[in-house]
Amino acid sequence: MRRTGNLQFGFPRFHGALRYIVVVSAGIYIAIVLLSAFTRQAGDQILALGGLFPPAVGHGWIWQLVSYGFVDRDPWHFLMTMLAVYFLGSAVQERIGSRALLELYLSSLVGAGILGSVFTLTGAIRPDIVFGAGAAANAILMVFYLLFREAPIMLFPIPIPIPVKYIVIFTAAVEGAYFLLSRFALYYLVLLLGLVTGYLWYRFLWRRASLSAVVQDRVYGMRNSYHRWKRRRAARKFQVYMRKHQHDPKQYFDEYGNFKPPDDGDKKDGGKGGWVN
């Protein structure tokens, strides 16, 4: 797989999973803004229900592991995050497909949320409320780098193309510095974990099979194993029945428990038909 290339960003296609992610996120953000304008209490309640708060997750509010990526209260942070998801996610979607991009987006939110919540159990990380899709945007940035290692990116307002590897390093360094200066705030830890989950998704999920394909293969494999077990069980019962009636089961079954095909002369159609086990 070729991992290099020059990408020039104009306005990429707005389609597939990328469109649903941006439209749903924008719709929820606008709803929160409108509710806060009329009744601030309702807007704050949505943020409290949707934001990632590890103690609440520990008490069963597991939807927060996904919902925190779709609620935000800072307009500048929301705009920058969605622009990053749009421009970087469009190139990633063209390479890996719409379904894989959606899996990357959701699995990075869940993975970063779970790891961040676990780290708060150590007592070193403050269990603050986390909002925004920064973890998913960082995961997309990491996968973009792994797919297009030498691709330059134009960062507004700098009119100079910068290799994506330096943007990844700069992002990790700035967020790491804020993490230390904020005395180990959970928000910045979740952002850093977004880079980690993006790498893990690329390394262990997408390069072998998509997450949905893995689940489907497991389900179909279990179903086929069950049907094979039922066939063997029925064959054993029939062998017992044949022995009780003084017939030799070897005349009808092979060593694998399958029925032996009849001779062509014994077939009703004179040997024209086939035999299926």
C-alpha positions in Angstrom: 0.0 0.0 0.0 1.4 3.3 -1.0 1.6 5.7 1.9 3.0 8.8 0.3 1.4 11.5 -1.8 0.6 15.1 -2.2 -2.8 16.2 -1.2 -4.1 19.7 -2.0 -7.2 20.6 0.0 -9.9 22.6 -1.6 -13.4 21.8 -0.6 -13.7 18.0 -0.5 -16.8 16.0 -1.2 -19.4 16.2 1.6 -20.9 12.7 1.5 -21.0 9.3 3.3 -20.4 8.9 7.0 -18.6 12.2 7.1 -21.7 14.1 6.2 -23.8 12.3 8.8 -21.1 13.0 11.5 -20.9 16.7 10.8 -24.6 17.3 10.3 -25.6 15.4 13.5 -22.9 17.2 15.5 -24.0 20.6 14.1 -27.6 19.9 14.8 -27.0 18.9 18.4 -24.8 21.9 18.9 -27.4 24.3 17.5 -30.1 22.7 19.7 -28.0 23.2 22.8 -27.3 26.9 21.8 -31.0 27.6 21.2 -32.1 25.9 24.5 -29.4 27.8 26.4 -30.7 31.0 24.9 -34.2 30.5 26.1 -33.6 28.4 29.2 -30.0 28.0 30.4 -31.0 25.2 32.7 -32.1 22.9 29.8 -28.9 23.5 27.9 -26.8 22.7 31.0 -28.8 19.6 31.6 -28.1 18.3 28.1 -24.4 19.0 28.6 -24.5 17.2 31.9 -26.2 14.2 30.5 -24.1 14.0 27.3 -20.7 15.0 28.6 -18.2 12.4 29.7 -18.1 12.2 33.5 -16.3 9.1 34.8 -18.1 8.7 38.1 -21.4 8.8 36.2 -20.1 6.2 33.7 -19.3 4.0 36.6 -22.9 4.3 37.8 -24.3 3.1 34.5 -24.3 6.2 32.3 -22.4 4.3 29.6 -23.9 6.3 26.7 -21.6 9.1 27.7 -18.7 7.2 26.2 -20.2 8.1 22.8 -22.4 11.2 23.5 -19.6 13.4 24.8 -18.2 13.6 21.2 -21.5 15.1 20.0 -22.0 17.8 22.6 -19.9 21.0 23.0 -20.3 24.4 24.6 -17.3 26.3 23.1 -18.2 27.6 19.6 -14.5 28.1 18.6 -13.6 24.6 19.7 -16.6 23.1 17.9 -15.8 24.9 14.7 -12.1 24.0 14.6 -12.9 20.3 15.5 -15.5 20.0 12.8 -13.2 21.6 10.2 -10.5 19.2 11.1 -13.0 16.3 10.8 -14.3 17.5 7.5 -11.0 18.2 5.7 -8.9 15.3 7.1 -11.9 12.9 7.3 -12.7 13.4 3.7 -9.3 12.2 2.5 -9.4 9.3 5.0 -12.9 8.3 3.9 -11.8 8.2 0.3 -9.1 5.7 1.2 -10.8 3.5 3.8 -14.4 3.8 3.0 -17.5 5.4 4.6 -18.3 2.5 7.0 -14.7 2.3 8.2 -14.6 6.0 8.9 -17.7 5.8 11.0 -16.1 2.9 12.9 -12.9 4.9 13.4 -14.9 7.9 14.7 -17.0 6.0 17.2 -14.4 3.6 18.4 -11.9 6.4 19.0 -14.5 8.2 21.2 -15.3 5.0 23.1 -11.7 4.0 23.4 -10.4 7.3 24.6 -13.4 7.7 27.0 -12.8 4.2 28.5 -9.1 4.7 29.0 -9.5 8.2 30.4 -12.1 7.0 32.9 -9.8 4.1 33.9 -6.9 6.6 34.5 -9.1 8.6 36.8 -9.3 5.6 39.2 -5.7 6.1 40.0 -6.5 9.4 41.7 -3.9 11.3 39.7 -6.4 12.5 37.0 -9.1 14.9 37.9 -12.6 13.4 36.9 -13.7 16.5 35.1 -16.6 16.6 32.5 -15.3 16.2 28.9 -17.0 17.7 25.9 -16.3 17.7 22.2 -15.0 15.5 19.4 -11.4 16.3 19.9 -10.4 12.7 20.6 -12.1 11.6 17.3 -10.5 14.4 15.4 -7.0 13.4 16.7 -7.7 9.8 15.8 -8.5 10.9 12.2 -5.4 13.0 12.2 -3.3 10.0 13.2 -4.9 7.7 10.6 -4.4 10.4 8.0 -0.7 10.5 8.9 -0.4 6.7 8.7 -2.1 6.7 5.3 -0.3 9.7 3.8 3.0 10.0 5.6 4.6 12.6 3.4 1.4 14.6 2.6 1.7 18.4 3.2 -1.2 20.3 4.8 -1.9 24.0 4.6 -2.8 25.4 8.1 -4.7 28.7 8.2 -3.4 31.4 8.4 0.1 30.0 7.6 0.4 29.9 3.7 3.1 27.2 3.9 2.5 23.5 3.3 3.6 21.6 6.4 4.3 17.8 6.4 1.6 16.0 8.3 4.1 14.2 10.6 5.1 17.6 12.1 1.5 18.5 12.7 1.0 15.2 14.6 4.1 16.0 16.7 3.0 19.6 17.3 -0.5 18.5 18.3 0.8 15.9 20.7 3.4 18.4 22.2 0.8 21.2 22.7 -1.8 18.9 24.2 0.8 17.2 26.4 2.0 20.6 27.6 -1.6 21.7 28.4 -2.1 18.4 30.2 0.8 19.1 32.5 0.0 22.8 33.0 -3.6 22.0 33.9 -2.4 19.6 36.5 -3.5 16.4 34.7 -6.9 17.5 33.5 -9.0 14.7 32.0 -9.9 16.7 28.9 -6.4 16.9 27.6 -5.7 13.3 28.5 -8.7 12.2 26.4 -7.3 14.3 23.5 -4.0 12.6 23.7 -5.7 9.2 23.9 -7.4 10.0 20.7 -4.1 9.8 18.9 -3.4 6.5 20.6 -6.8 5.0 19.7 -6.4 6.2 16.1 -3.1 4.3 15.9 -4.5 1.2 17.5 -7.5 1.2 15.2 -5.3 1.4 12.2 -2.8 -1.2 13.4 -5.2 -3.8 14.8 -8.7 -3.3 13.2 -8.6 -1.7 9.8 -5.5 -3.5 8.4 -7.0 -6.9 9.1 -10.7 -6.4 8.7 -13.3 -3.8 9.6 -14.9 -4.1 13.0 -18.3 -5.1 11.5 -16.7 -7.7 9.3 -15.0 -9.2 12.4 -18.3 -9.4 14.2 -20.1 -10.9 11.2 -17.4 -13.5 10.7 -17.6 -14.6 14.4 -21.4 -14.8 14.2 -21.4 -16.8 11.0 -18.7 -19.1 12.3 -20.6 -19.8 15.5 -23.8 -20.5 13.5 -22.0 -22.9 11.1 -20.4 -24.7 14.0 -23.8 -25.1 15.6 -25.2 -26.6 12.4 -22.2 -29.0 12.1 -22.7 -30.1 15.7 -26.4 -30.8 15.0 -25.5 -32.9 12.0 -23.0 -35.0 13.9 -25.5 -35.4 16.7 -28.2 -36.6 14.3 -25.8 -39.0 12.6 -24.8 -40.5 16.0 -28.5 -41.0 16.9 -29.2 -42.7 13.5 -26.2 -45.0 14.0 -27.6 -46.1 17.4 -30.9 -46.7 15.7 -29.2 -48.8 13.0 -27.4 -50.9 15.5 -30.6 -51.6 17.4 -32.1 -52.9 14.2 -29.0 -55.0 13.4 -27.8 -53.0 10.5 -24.1 -52.0 10.0 -23.8 -48.2 10.0 -20.6 -48.4 7.9 -22.8 -49.3 5.0 -24.5 -45.9 5.2 -21.9 -43.5 6.7 -18.2 -42.7 6.1 -15.6 -42.2 8.8 -16.7 -38.5 9.1 -20.4 -39.3 9.8 -21.6 -38.2 6.3 -24.0 -40.4 4.3 -22.4 -42.4 1.6 -23.7 -41.6 -1.9 -25.7 -44.5 -3.4 -24.5 -46.4 -6.4 -25.6 -45.0 -9.8 -27.6 -48.2 -10.4 -29.6 -47.7 -7.2 -30.7 -44.2 -8.1 -34.2 -43.7 -9.3 -33.1 -41.5 -12.2 -30.5 -43.9 -13.4 -27.6 -42.0 -12.1 -28.3 -38.6 -13.6 -28.8 -36.8 -10.3 -26.1 -35.7 -7.8 -25.7 -36.5 -4.1 -25.4 -33.7 -1.5 -24.4 -34.3 2.2 
